[in-house]
Amino acid sequence: MAAILSSIAGNLLEMIVLAAVIVAGVICGHKYRDHKEAQKAAEKETK
């Protein structure tokens, strides 16, 4: 029984870590896209 609970706990921890990595990737991607769009808008204003 302890092996099953240990396995579940390990899988749960892994799932939490992977979810955190996914959320961080989405946030970084959104900020990067906003930055690129701001650069394009600034280029259009100067032309």
The first five atom37 places (N, CA, C, CB, O) and aatype in JSON, in Angstrom:
{
  "aatype": [12, 0, 0, 9, 10, 15, 15, 9, 0, 7, 2, 10, 10, 6, 12, 9, 19, 10, 0, 0, 19, 9, 19, 0, 7, 19, 9, 4, 7, 8, 11, 18, 1, 3, 8, 11, 6, 0, 5, 11, 0, 0, 6, 11, 6, 16, 11],
  "atom_mask": [
    [1, 1, 1, 1, 1],
    [1, 1, 1, 1, 1],
    [1, 1, 1, 1, 1],
    [1, 1, 1, 1, 1],
    [1, 1, 1, 1, 1],
    [1, 1, 1, 1, 1],
    [1, 1, 1, 1, 1],
    [1, 1, 1, 1, 1],
    [1, 1, 1, 1, 1],
    [1, 1, 1, 0, 1],
    [1, 1, 1, 1, 1],
    [1, 1, 1, 1, 1],
    [1, 1, 1, 1, 1],
    [1, 1, 1, 1, 1],
    [1, 1, 1, 1, 1],
    [1, 1, 1, 1, 1],
    [1, 1, 1, 1, 1],
    [1, 1, 1, 1, 1],
    [1, 1, 1, 1, 1],
    [1, 1, 1, 1, 1],
    [1, 1, 1, 1, 1],
    [1, 1, 1, 1, 1],
    [1, 1, 1, 1, 1],
    [1, 1, 1, 1, 1],
    [1, 1, 1, 0, 1],
    [1, 1, 1, 1, 1],
    [1, 1, 1, 1, 1],
    [1, 1, 1, 1, 1],
    [1, 1, 1, 0, 1],
    [1, 1, 1, 1, 1],
    [1, 1, 1, 1, 1],
    [1, 1, 1, 1, 1],
    [1, 1, 1, 1, 1],
    [1, 1, 1, 1, 1],
    [1, 1, 1, 1, 1],
    [1, 1, 1, 1, 1],
    [1, 1, 1, 1, 1],
    [1, 1, 1, 1, 1],
    [1, 1, 1, 1, 1],
    [1, 1, 1, 1, 1],
    [1, 1, 1, 1, 1],
    [1, 1, 1, 1, 1],
    [1, 1, 1, 1, 1],
    [1, 1, 1, 1, 1],
    [1, 1, 1, 1, 1],
    [1, 1, 1, 1, 1],
    [1, 1, 1, 1, 1]
  ],
  "atom_positions": [
    [[0.83, -1.2, 0.0], [0.0, 0.0, 0.0], [0.87, 1.26, 0.0], [-0.94, 0.0, 1.21], [0.53, 2.27, -0.63]],
    [[1.98, 1.2, 0.7], [2.86, 2.35, 0.77], [3.47, 2.65, -0.6], [3.97, 2.13, 1.81], [3.7, 3.81, -0.95]],
    [[3.73, 1.6, -1.37], [4.31, 1.79, -2.7], [3.32, 2.51, -3.61], [4.72, 0.45, -3.31], [3.71, 3.35, -4.42]],
    [[2.06, 2.17, -3.5], [1.03, 2.82, -4.32], [0.92, 4.29, -3.96], [-0.34, 2.12, -4.14], [0.88, 5.15, -4.85]],
    [[0.86, 4.6, -2.68], [0.76, 5.99, -2.24], [2.01, 6.78, -2.63], [0.53, 6.06, -0.73], [1.93, 7.95, -3.0]],
    [[3.15, 6.14, -2.54], [4.39, 6.8, -2.94], [4.38, 7.1, -4.43], [5.6, 5.93, -2.58], [4.83, 8.17, -4.85]],
    [[3.89, 6.18, -5.22], [3.82, 6.38, -6.66], [2.84, 7.51, -7.0], [3.39, 5.08, -7.35], [3.13, 8.34, -7.86]],
    [[1.71, 7.53, -6.33], [0.72, 8.59, -6.56], [1.31, 9.95, -6.18], [-0.57, 8.32, -5.76], [1.14, 10.92, -6.91]],
    [[2.0, 10.01, -5.06], [2.61, 11.26, -4.61], [3.67, 11.73, -5.6], [3.22, 11.1, -3.2], [3.76, 12.92, -5.9]],
    [[4.47, 10.81, -6.1], [5.49, 11.17, -7.08], [4.89, 11.68, -8.37], [0.0, 0.0, 0.0], [5.37, 12.66, -8.94]],
    [[3.84, 11.03, -8.83], [3.17, 11.46, -10.06], [2.5, 12.82, -9.86], [2.13, 10.42, -10.5], [2.51, 13.66, -10.76]],
    [[1.92, 13.04, -8.7], [1.29, 14.31, -8.41], [2.32, 15.44, -8.38], [0.54, 14.24, -7.07], [2.07, 16.52, -8.91]],
    [[3.46, 15.19, -7.78], [4.53, 16.18, -7.74], [5.02, 16.5, -9.14], [5.68, 15.7, -6.87], [5.24, 17.67, -9.48]],
    [[5.2, 15.47, -9.95], [5.64, 15.67, -11.33], [4.62, 16.48, -12.12], [5.89, 14.32, -12.02], [4.99, 17.36, -12.91]],
    [[3.35, 16.21, -11.92], [2.29, 16.93, -12.61], [2.29, 18.41, -12.2], [0.92, 16.3, -12.31], [2.09, 19.28, -13.04]],
    [[2.51, 18.68, -10.93], [2.55, 20.07, -10.45], [3.73, 20.82, -11.07], [2.63, 20.12, -8.91], [3.6, 21.97, -11.49]],
    [[4.89, 20.17, -11.12], [6.07, 20.8, -11.71], [5.85, 21.08, -13.19], [7.32, 19.91, -11.52], [6.17, 22.17, -13.67]],
    [[5.32, 20.12, -13.91], [5.07, 20.32, -15.34], [4.02, 21.4, -15.59], [4.62, 19.01, -15.98], [4.15, 22.17, -16.54]],
    [[3.01, 21.47, -14.75], [2.0, 22.53, -14.89], [2.64, 23.9, -14.66], [0.84, 22.31, -13.9], [2.3, 24.86, -15.35]],
    [[3.55, 23.99, -13.71], [4.23, 25.27, -13.45], [5.09, 25.67, -14.64], [5.11, 25.16, -12.18], [5.14, 26.85, -14.99]],
    [[5.75, 24.71, -15.27], [6.57, 25.0, -16.45], [5.68, 25.46, -17.6], [7.39, 23.75, -16.87], [6.04, 26.38, -18.34]],
    [[4.54, 24.84, -17.77], [3.61, 25.22, -18.84], [3.1, 26.64, -18.62], [2.42, 24.24, -18.9], [3.08, 27.44, -19.55]],
    [[2.7, 26.95, -17.39], [2.2, 28.29, -17.09], [3.29, 29.33, -17.32], [1.7, 28.37, -15.63], [3.03, 30.39, -17.89]],
    [[4.51, 29.05, -16.9], [5.62, 29.98, -17.11], [5.87, 30.18, -18.6], [6.91, 29.47, -16.42], [6.15, 31.3, -19.04]],
    [[5.78, 29.13, -19.39], [5.96, 29.24, -20.84], [4.89, 30.09, -21.49], [0.0, 0.0, 0.0], [5.18, 30.88, -22.38]],
    [[3.67, 29.94, -21.05], [2.58, 30.73, -21.61], [2.76, 32.21, -21.26], [1.22, 30.22, -21.08], [2.56, 33.07, -22.11]],
    [[3.14, 32.49, -20.03], [3.34, 33.87, -19.61], [4.5, 34.49, -20.38], [3.59, 33.94, -18.09], [4.39, 35.62, -20.87]],
    [[5.61, 33.77, -20.49], [6.77, 34.29, -21.23], [6.44, 34.49, -22.71], [7.97, 33.35, -21.09], [6.85, 35.48, -23.3]],
    [[5.71, 33.57, -23.3], [5.31, 33.69, -24.7], [4.42, 34.89, -24.93], [0.0, 0.0, 0.0], [4.55, 35.59, -25.94]],
    [[3.51, 35.14, -24.0], [2.62, 36.29, -24.13], [3.42, 37.59, -24.04], [1.53, 36.25, -23.03], [3.19, 38.52, -24.82]],
    [[4.34, 37.67, -23.11], [5.16, 38.87, -22.97], [6.04, 39.07, -24.2], [6.04, 38.79, -21.7], [6.22, 40.2, -24.66]],
    [[6.59, 37.98, -24.73], [7.43, 38.07, -25.93], [6.61, 38.57, -27.13], [8.07, 36.7, -26.25], [7.08, 39.41, -27.89]],
    [[5.41, 38.04, -27.29], [4.55, 38.47, -28.4], [4.19, 39.95, -28.27], [3.27, 37.63, -28.46], [4.21, 40.69, -29.26]],
    [[3.87, 40.39, -27.05], [3.56, 41.8, -26.83], [4.77, 42.68, -27.17], [3.13, 42.03, -25.37], [4.61, 43.75, -27.76]],
    [[5.94, 42.22, -26.8], [7.17, 42.97, -27.09], [7.39, 43.09, -28.59], [8.39, 42.3, -26.42], [7.73, 44.16, -29.09]],
    [[7.21, 41.99, -29.31], [7.41, 42.01, -30.77], [6.37, 42.91, -31.45], [7.31, 40.57, -31.35], [6.7, 43.64, -32.38]],
    [[5.12, 42.86, -30.97], [4.08, 43.71, -31.56], [4.36, 45.18, -31.28], [2.7, 43.33, -31.0], [4.09, 46.03, -32.13]],
    [[4.9, 45.5, -30.11], [5.24, 46.88, -29.78], [6.38, 47.36, -30.68], [5.62, 47.01, -28.29], [6.38, 48.52, -31.1]],
    [[7.34, 46.5, -30.97], [8.43, 46.87, -31.86], [7.91, 47.15, -33.27], [9.5, 45.77, -31.9], [8.32, 48.12, -33.9]],
    [[7.01, 46.31, -33.75], [6.45, 46.52, -35.09], [5.64, 47.81, -35.15], [5.56, 45.33, -35.49], [5.7, 48.53, -36.14]],
    [[4.89, 48.11, -34.09], [4.11, 49.34, -34.05], [5.02, 50.56, -34.03], [3.19, 49.35, -32.83], [4.72, 51.57, -34.66]],
    [[6.13, 50.46, -33.31], [7.08, 51.58, -33.24], [7.74, 51.78, -34.6], [8.15, 51.33, -32.16], [7.99, 52.92, -35.0]],
    [[8.02, 50.71, -35.32], [8.61, 50.84, -36.66], [7.64, 51.51, -37.62], [9.01, 49.46, -37.21], [8.05, 52.33, -38.44]],
    [[6.36, 51.18, -37.53], [5.37, 51.77, -38.42], [5.2, 53.26, -38.14], [4.03, 51.05, -38.28], [4.97, 54.04, -39.06]],
    [[5.3, 53.65, -36.86], [5.14, 55.06, -36.51], [6.29, 55.9, -37.02], [5.0, 55.22, -35.01], [6.11, 57.07, -37.34]],
    [[7.47, 55.33, -37.08], [8.64, 56.1, -37.52], [8.72, 56.23, -39.03], [9.91, 55.47, -36.99], [9.43, 57.1, -39.54]],
    [[8.02, 55.4, -39.75], [8.07, 55.45, -41.23], [7.13, 56.48, -41.78], [7.73, 54.1, -41.82], [7.05, 56.65, -42.99]]
  ]
}
